[in-house]
Amino acid sequence: MILWLETDTPFPDLSHALGEKHGTPGLLAAGADLSPHRLLKAYRHGIFPWFSEGQPILWWSTDPRMVLQTDHFRISRSLKKTLRKIHDSTQTDRQWQIRFDFAFEHVMHACAGPRRDSQCTWISDDIIAGYSALHRLGYAHSVEVWLDNKLVGGAYGVSIGRMFYGESMFSRVTDASKIALAYLVRFLHQNGITMIDCQQETPHLASLGAAPISRDVFMQHLRLAINYPQIHDWQPIDLFPA
């Protein structure tokens, strides 16, 4: 049985998360709200919200935890070729542009759109409102891929100290989400962030270099990483410096 959270109820210890023998492994609690205070408290304790329309707010702490080490990101030969073309474009005609935090809510709405494999989305209006509030406080960020002044891909997540929690990505042209991730990974690595929390294991994330680790190992890293100062200057870093 999981704990129901009122507005002022603290999160339970992670050991109370449901295990593999249950149908919802990793489920820790339900209820409360999506205020910045609650969201930051969750992320600082290795907890994240994930729920569908019609459900209460559900809070999770999965074990194992899918993470991407920023020096393990896999760039395929074809993606590297595309990134080189984008680099050349940004230096000349600016047909392609990579931006951070220029259109955060637009990125969230795009991530909330229907997917080819499902018509459902977990990114509700309440989720968008909660993370937009975090964005205004400097904790949530977006990376955006623009083509001919149109937003064609991107990703968003939460940054606390030297920890980044990836939330969702989208593509409107081939590989646009991978392009966004490549620039995000480079920026995070250059700023001392060595791990991106991907939360749950998927074949797509594994193909990009992400791998599962135990919750204990994840929490050991998180407890140290969140105590560093916040990154304040979010600007894309050149993938192919001269």
C-alpha positions as CSV (number, residue, x, y, z in Angstrom):
1,M,0.0,0.0,0.0
2,I,1.4,3.4,-1.0
3,L,1.1,6.6,1.0
4,W,-1.4,9.3,0.1
5,L,0.3,12.7,0.4
6,E,-1.5,15.9,1.6
7,T,0.0,19.2,0.7
8,D,2.2,19.2,3.8
9,T,3.0,15.5,3.9
10,P,6.7,14.7,3.4
11,F,7.7,12.0,1.0
12,P,8.3,8.5,2.5
13,D,11.7,6.9,2.5
14,L,12.6,5.4,-0.9
15,S,12.6,1.9,0.6
16,H,8.8,2.1,0.6
17,A,8.7,2.2,-3.2
18,L,6.9,-0.9,-4.7
19,G,9.2,-3.7,-5.8
20,E,9.4,-5.9,-8.9
21,K,6.7,-8.3,-7.7
22,H,4.1,-5.5,-7.9
23,G,2.5,-4.4,-11.2
24,T,3.9,-0.8,-10.7
25,P,7.5,-1.2,-9.5
26,G,9.0,2.0,-8.3
27,L,5.7,3.6,-7.3
28,L,6.3,5.5,-4.0
29,A,3.3,7.7,-3.2
30,A,0.3,9.6,-4.6
31,G,-1.3,12.9,-4.2
32,A,0.0,16.3,-3.1
33,D,0.7,19.0,-5.8
34,L,3.1,20.1,-8.5
35,S,4.2,23.3,-6.8
36,P,7.9,24.3,-7.3
37,H,8.6,23.4,-3.6
38,R,7.2,19.9,-4.0
39,L,8.9,19.3,-7.3
40,L,12.3,20.4,-6.1
41,K,11.9,18.4,-2.9
42,A,11.1,15.3,-5.1
43,Y,14.0,15.7,-7.4
44,R,16.5,16.3,-4.6
45,H,15.3,12.9,-3.2
46,G,15.4,11.0,-6.4
47,I,11.7,11.1,-6.9
48,F,9.8,12.1,-10.0
49,P,6.1,12.5,-11.0
50,W,4.5,10.4,-13.7
51,F,0.8,9.9,-14.2
52,S,-1.9,9.8,-16.9
53,E,-5.0,11.8,-17.4
54,G,-7.6,10.9,-14.8
55,Q,-5.1,9.6,-12.3
56,P,-3.9,11.3,-9.1
57,I,-0.4,12.6,-9.1
58,L,1.9,9.6,-8.8
59,W,5.4,9.8,-7.5
60,W,8.1,7.3,-8.5
61,S,11.6,6.2,-7.6
62,T,12.6,3.4,-9.9
63,D,15.2,0.7,-9.2
64,P,17.2,0.3,-11.4
65,R,17.5,3.8,-12.6
66,M,18.2,4.6,-16.3
67,V,21.0,7.2,-16.6
68,L,23.2,8.6,-19.3
69,Q,26.7,9.4,-18.4
70,T,27.6,12.6,-20.4
71,D,30.9,11.0,-21.6
72,H,29.0,7.9,-22.8
73,F,26.6,9.6,-25.3
74,R,26.7,7.7,-28.6
75,I,26.8,9.8,-31.8
76,S,26.2,7.7,-34.9
77,R,28.1,8.4,-38.1
78,S,24.9,9.7,-39.7
79,L,24.1,12.0,-36.7
80,K,27.7,13.3,-36.7
81,K,27.3,14.2,-40.3
82,T,24.1,16.0,-39.6
83,L,25.6,17.9,-36.6
84,R,28.5,19.0,-38.8
85,K,26.0,20.4,-41.4
86,I,24.2,22.2,-38.6
87,H,27.4,23.6,-37.3
88,D,28.3,24.9,-40.8
89,S,24.8,26.4,-41.2
90,T,24.9,28.2,-37.9
91,Q,28.2,29.8,-38.9
92,T,26.9,31.0,-42.3
93,D,23.2,31.3,-43.4
94,R,21.8,30.3,-40.0
95,Q,19.2,28.0,-41.6
96,W,19.7,25.9,-38.4
97,Q,19.7,27.4,-34.9
98,I,20.3,25.8,-31.5
99,R,18.8,27.7,-28.6
100,F,18.4,27.2,-24.9
101,D,15.4,28.5,-23.0
102,F,14.0,30.5,-25.9
103,A,10.6,28.8,-26.0
104,F,10.4,26.6,-23.0
105,E,6.6,26.2,-22.9
106,H,6.5,25.6,-26.6
107,V,8.9,22.7,-26.1
108,M,6.7,21.3,-23.4
109,H,3.5,21.5,-25.5
110,A,5.4,19.8,-28.4
111,C,6.5,17.0,-26.1
112,A,2.9,16.7,-25.0
113,G,1.7,16.1,-28.5
114,P,0.6,12.6,-29.8
115,R,3.3,10.1,-30.5
116,R,3.4,7.5,-33.3
117,D,3.3,4.7,-30.8
118,S,0.5,6.2,-28.6
119,Q,-2.2,8.9,-28.7
120,C,-1.8,9.4,-24.9
121,T,0.4,11.9,-23.1
122,W,1.4,12.2,-19.5
123,I,2.3,15.9,-20.0
124,S,-0.9,17.5,-18.8
125,D,-1.7,21.2,-18.4
126,D,-0.9,20.8,-14.7
127,I,2.5,19.4,-15.6
128,I,3.2,22.2,-18.0
129,A,2.2,24.8,-15.4
130,G,4.4,23.2,-12.7
131,Y,7.5,22.9,-14.8
132,S,7.0,26.4,-16.3
133,A,7.0,27.7,-12.7
134,L,10.3,25.8,-12.2
135,H,11.6,27.4,-15.4
136,R,10.9,30.9,-14.2
137,L,12.8,30.1,-11.0
138,G,15.8,28.9,-13.1
139,Y,15.5,25.2,-12.4
140,A,13.9,23.9,-15.6
141,H,15.5,24.3,-19.0
142,S,14.9,23.6,-22.7
143,V,17.2,22.9,-25.6
144,E,15.6,23.7,-29.0
145,V,16.4,22.9,-32.6
146,W,15.1,25.5,-35.1
147,L,15.0,25.1,-38.9
148,D,14.1,28.1,-41.0
149,N,12.8,29.8,-37.9
150,K,10.5,26.9,-37.0
151,L,10.8,24.8,-33.9
152,V,11.5,21.3,-35.2
153,G,12.9,19.5,-32.1
154,G,13.9,19.8,-28.5
155,A,14.0,18.5,-25.0
156,Y,13.5,19.8,-21.5
157,G,14.5,18.8,-18.0
158,V,15.4,20.0,-14.5
159,S,18.8,21.1,-13.3
160,I,19.8,21.1,-9.7
161,G,23.5,21.7,-8.9
162,R,25.4,19.2,-11.0
163,M,22.5,17.0,-11.6
164,F,20.2,17.1,-14.7
165,Y,16.9,15.2,-14.9
166,G,15.8,14.6,-18.5
167,E,12.0,14.7,-18.8
168,S,11.0,14.5,-22.5
169,M,12.0,15.1,-26.1
170,F,10.3,15.6,-29.4
171,S,11.1,15.6,-33.1
172,R,9.3,17.1,-36.1
173,V,12.1,16.3,-38.5
174,T,14.5,13.3,-38.6
175,D,16.9,13.1,-35.7
176,A,15.9,16.5,-34.2
177,S,15.6,15.2,-30.7
178,K,19.0,13.5,-31.0
179,I,20.4,16.8,-32.2
180,A,19.0,18.6,-29.2
181,L,20.4,15.9,-26.9
182,A,23.8,16.2,-28.5
183,Y,24.0,19.9,-27.7
184,L,22.6,19.4,-24.3
185,V,25.0,16.7,-23.4
186,R,28.0,18.8,-24.6
187,F,26.8,21.7,-22.5
188,L,26.2,19.7,-19.4
189,H,29.6,17.9,-19.7
190,Q,31.4,21.2,-20.1
191,N,29.7,22.5,-16.9
192,G,30.7,19.5,-14.8
193,I,27.5,17.5,-15.0
194,T,28.4,13.9,-15.6
195,M,25.0,12.2,-15.2
196,I,21.6,12.7,-16.8
197,D,18.7,11.0,-15.0
198,C,16.6,9.3,-17.7
199,Q,14.3,7.7,-15.1
200,Q,13.0,4.6,-17.0
201,E,14.7,2.2,-19.3
202,T,13.8,2.2,-23.0
203,P,15.6,0.7,-26.1
204,H,15.8,4.2,-27.6
205,L,17.7,5.6,-24.6
206,A,19.9,2.5,-24.5
207,S,20.9,3.1,-28.2
208,L,22.1,6.5,-27.2
209,G,24.4,5.2,-24.5
210,A,22.1,5.2,-21.4
211,A,22.3,2.3,-19.0
212,P,20.6,1.2,-15.8
213,I,22.3,1.6,-12.4
214,S,21.0,0.6,-9.0
215,R,19.0,3.2,-7.0
216,D,21.6,3.1,-4.3
217,V,24.4,4.1,-6.7
218,F,22.1,6.7,-8.3
219,M,21.4,8.2,-4.9
220,Q,25.0,8.3,-3.8
221,H,25.8,10.4,-6.9
222,L,22.7,12.6,-6.5
223,R,23.4,13.5,-2.9
224,L,26.8,14.9,-3.9
225,A,25.8,16.5,-7.2
226,I,22.8,18.6,-5.9
227,N,25.1,20.5,-3.5
228,Y,27.0,22.3,-6.2
229,P,26.0,25.8,-7.3
230,Q,23.4,26.3,-10.0
231,I,24.5,26.8,-13.6
232,H,23.3,30.3,-14.6
233,D,24.6,30.9,-18.1
234,W,22.7,28.5,-20.4
235,Q,24.2,28.9,-23.9
236,P,24.8,26.2,-26.5
237,I,28.5,25.2,-26.8
238,D,30.0,24.6,-30.3
239,L,30.2,20.9,-31.0
240,F,33.1,21.5,-33.5
241,P,35.3,24.3,-32.1
242,A,37.8,25.7,-34.4
